[in-house]
Amino acid sequence: MKRKILLICIIVFFIGCNANVQVDEASDYTKKVQRNITMKFDETDKNEASRGLIAQANDLIIKDSEGTVVWDMSTYSFLNSTPPETAHPLLWEMAQLNATPGLYKVTNNIYQVRGFDIANMTIIEGKTGWIIVDTLTTKETAKAAFDFFKKHIKKVRPIVAVIFTHSHIDHFGGVLGIIREEDVMHKKVKVIAPEGFMQEAFSENILLANAMARRAEYQFGQDLPASPNGQIDTGIGKTVASGSYSIVVPTVTIDKTPTKMNIDGIDFIFQYTPETEAPAEMTCYLPYYKAFCPAEIASRTMHNLYTLRGTKVRDAYKWSKYINEAVQLFPDMEVCFFTHNWPMYGNKRIKEFLIKQADMYKFIHDQAVRLANKGFTPEEIAHEVTLPQSLSLFMPNRQFYGVLQQNVKAVYQMYLGWYNGNPAYLNQLPDGERAKRYVEYMGGVRAILEKAHASYKKGEYQWVAEVLNHVVMAEPENKEARMLLAKTYTQLAYQAESGVWRNVYLKAAQELMYGIQKKKSVMYKGYDMLKHLPPEKLFDSMAVNLNPQKAENSNLAIVIHFSDKNASYLLFIRNSVLYYSKEVTAKHEAD
């Protein structure tokens, strides 16, 4: 089913709108599945989630300068109850633990503001000022978080340094909500980031901005109502904030391990961990406090080797290697403070956690490769690989965010690509045409629907979804097929341990039932990022938007001059392909 996408071409993160409410209840089969889940978070997890609370931010609502709500935690008050039959019990518990916005003391002189965005803001007290680790997604949420901190920690001090742990927007997009760019230029504020930060901060969000933004609506459950039947969590936090995005060019880059640095009287040791959870990423350790920030190479959940919003596949082998390296580099750690969720305490507990995270990613890597070498296809590998109980029953390795099936496929994709080795899949018909043929071969729509209803009653939801997808693709206007497929996706959502998979299924169900939500046209709010966009990235974006039919036989060439950079570029079309060059001659200027 083709969908029209109307999105601005760069880093557009989600616009809220009123949505129809999903009200399907859990089926008898789903209720049975939920009752069989007995695993629970232990008291240590719960105590760590509440440890060090200084001030709660009850019914937190953050608005932009025009009064538009960009973050709303008040909608999650329904989580103050026992798990309903419409949610996986473990995901419900995780959602509860992620629904405690406030200011927390992690350890002496280290604080976190949590629940003001999908990520955390960590604030470290230096000799003369504050050192900020990660600045949330938007300027509005970052400002609200830092203002909340200042309200309760009554020390008038400037921000002297900002650390970006990695190149995902929920960790840097709010920076200009708490500092001024001129303070960075005048060396009043250091900005520290991993090598490649600026390039990677833009690379994921330019060429495929429309496609990724559309898919991210599914991943984060945008426009789904927050409710026991709807969006409850993503596994690493609630969802992504809306608002205004920004970026600041780092003044210091980290490109090797270990890199030792004293920041405002506080010793830091940085570990450079590229090509892991983000292409540009680093961890940091504060030896005096024995406090370790793993960025996102270690989390309280299985993470994504492949993320459903769409990114380049991540390297499980390197990921595991860097976690093991951290254990060796920082053997005395007593505190592990995360960029999502809540901290962990105790040397033995943290080491066990890191080792089991490293072993999990290495296991996924090794077993996917082993089975690929035996001739298994990605789908077969996804159903063949299971974690040993020593890893699968370890709570921080549960699949609240990433999922084992998609991660083993990611390993296959990284090494072998999209082709599974079966020539039947080498040159398939387009989806719509293939669906029509399947429906015809299977006896027509009526026959399929009768069988689908019977399979639905048996709880064979994944099979029903696969079959009905053909019907809906062949006959998009068939309401019975759409409604049954929506009900099927809803049951799959209710059973999902992953907040992301739940969101994806519910978003698909919502659109099948009500159509694609029309969004209001809004002004783009990422100009603080756009001004740092390298011209080359702009031209690359233009190239992938070129219509080849209209450009055929065109020999267009133009010169673009950037006065602020005193740089000129030649743009030209050749064989319906747009190129750029810095080699601009006087002849080009004259033309």
Sequence and secondary structure as in RCSB ss.txt:
>XXXX:A:sequence
MKRKILLICIIVFFIGCNANVQVDEASDYTKKVQRNITMKFDETDKNEASRGLIAQANDLIIKDSEGTVVWDMST
YSFLNSTPPETAHPLLWEMAQLNATPGLYKVTNNIYQVRGFDIANMTIIEGKTGWIIVDTLTTKETAKAAFDFFK
KHIKKVRPIVAVIFTHSHIDHFGGVLGIIREEDVMHKKVKVIAPEGFMQEAFSENILLANAMARRAEYQFGQDLP
ASPNGQIDTGIGKTVASGSYSIVVPTVTIDKTPTKMNIDGIDFIFQYTPETEAPAEMTCYLPYYKAFCPAEIASR
TMHNLYTLRGTKVRDAYKWSKYINEAVQLFPDMEVCFFTHNWPMYGNKRIKEFLIKQADMYKFIHDQAVRLANKG
FTPEEIAHEVTLPQSLSLFMPNRQFYGVLQQNVKAVYQMYLGWYNGNPAYLNQLPDGERAKRYVEYMGGVRAILE
KAHASYKKGEYQWVAEVLNHVVMAEPENKEARMLLAKTYTQLAYQAESGVWRNVYLKAAQELMYGIQKKKSVMYK
GYDMLKHLPPEKLFDSMAVNLNPQKAENSNLAIVIHFSDKNASYLLFIRNSVLYYSKEVTAKHEAD
>XXXX:A:secstr
        SS                 HHHHHHHHT      HHHHHHHHTTEEEE TT EEE TTS EEEE GG
GGGGSS   TTS HHHHHHHHHT   EEEEEETTEEEEESSSSS EEEEE SSSEEEE   SSHHHHHHHHHHHH
HHS     EEEEE  BSSGGGTTTGGGTS HHHHHTTSSEEEEETTHHHHHHHTTSTTHHHHHHHHHHHTTTT  
BSTTSB   SSSS    S  B    SEEE SSSEEEEETTEEEEEEE  SSSSSSBEEEEETTTTEEE TTSS S
S   SS TT      HHHHHHHHHHHHHH TT  EE  SSS  EE HHHHHHHHHHHHHHHHHHHHHHHHHHHTT
  HHHHHHH    HHHHTSGGGS SSS HHHHHHHHHHHHH S  S GGGSS   HHHHHHHHHHHTT HHHHHH
HHHHHHHTT HHHHHHHHHHHHHH TT HHHHHHHHHHHHHHHHH SSHHHHHHHHHHHHHHHH           
 HHHHTT  HHHHHHHHHTT  HHHHTT   EEEEEETTTTEEEEEEEETTEEEEES   HHHHH 
